[in-house]
Amino acid sequence: MPHDANRDILKVKDVLHAIELIQSFVAKGTIITFIKSDLLQSAVIRQFEIIGEAGSKISVTTQSAYQNIE
């Protein structure tokens, strides 16, 4: 497996882990809980940053192979 493919797999795992964390952070609360908690907002925002960072580092080859994923 080429280096880019290995790196891409790790980046996709980072994205999936961040999604799981966001889901766990907000699972037990309400929108009011979220709005009132700076800590919760910061945690969720950080995970979205990680998703964006990891997604931007996925190779063009992999992006081309999976164009239907946005």
MODELLER restraints for C-alpha pairs under 7 A, 6 or more apart:
rsr = mdl.restraints
at = mdl.atoms
rsr.add(forms.Gaussian(group=physical.xy_distance, feature=features.Distance(at['CA:4:A'], at['CA:59:A']), mean=6.48, stdev=0.5))
rsr.add(forms.Gaussian(group=physical.xy_distance, feature=features.Distance(at['CA:8:A'], at['CA:58:A']), mean=5.22, stdev=0.5))
rsr.add(forms.Gaussian(group=physical.xy_distance, feature=features.Distance(at['CA:8:A'], at['CA:59:A']), mean=6.64, stdev=0.5))
rsr.add(forms.Gaussian(group=physical.xy_distance, feature=features.Distance(at['CA:11:A'], at['CA:54:A']), mean=5.13, stdev=0.5))
rsr.add(forms.Gaussian(group=physical.xy_distance, feature=features.Distance(at['CA:11:A'], at['CA:55:A']), mean=6.84, stdev=0.5))
rsr.add(forms.Gaussian(group=physical.xy_distance, feature=features.Distance(at['CA:11:A'], at['CA:58:A']), mean=6.64, stdev=0.5))
rsr.add(forms.Gaussian(group=physical.xy_distance, feature=features.Distance(at['CA:14:A'], at['CA:54:A']), mean=6.67, stdev=0.5))
rsr.add(forms.Gaussian(group=physical.xy_distance, feature=features.Distance(at['CA:15:A'], at['CA:51:A']), mean=4.92, stdev=0.5))
rsr.add(forms.Gaussian(group=physical.xy_distance, feature=features.Distance(at['CA:15:A'], at['CA:54:A']), mean=6.45, stdev=0.5))
rsr.add(forms.Gaussian(group=physical.xy_distance, feature=features.Distance(at['CA:18:A'], at['CA:47:A']), mean=5.24, stdev=0.5))
rsr.add(forms.Gaussian(group=physical.xy_distance, feature=features.Distance(at['CA:18:A'], at['CA:50:A']), mean=6.90, stdev=0.5))
rsr.add(forms.Gaussian(group=physical.xy_distance, feature=features.Distance(at['CA:18:A'], at['CA:51:A']), mean=6.51, stdev=0.5))
rsr.add(forms.Gaussian(group=physical.xy_distance, feature=features.Distance(at['CA:22:A'], at['CA:44:A']), mean=5.61, stdev=0.5))
rsr.add(forms.Gaussian(group=physical.xy_distance, feature=features.Distance(at['CA:22:A'], at['CA:47:A']), mean=6.72, stdev=0.5))
rsr.add(forms.Gaussian(group=physical.xy_distance, feature=features.Distance(at['CA:34:A'], at['CA:40:A']), mean=6.24, stdev=0.5))
rsr.add(forms.Gaussian(group=physical.xy_distance, feature=features.Distance(at['CA:34:A'], at['CA:41:A']), mean=6.37, stdev=0.5))
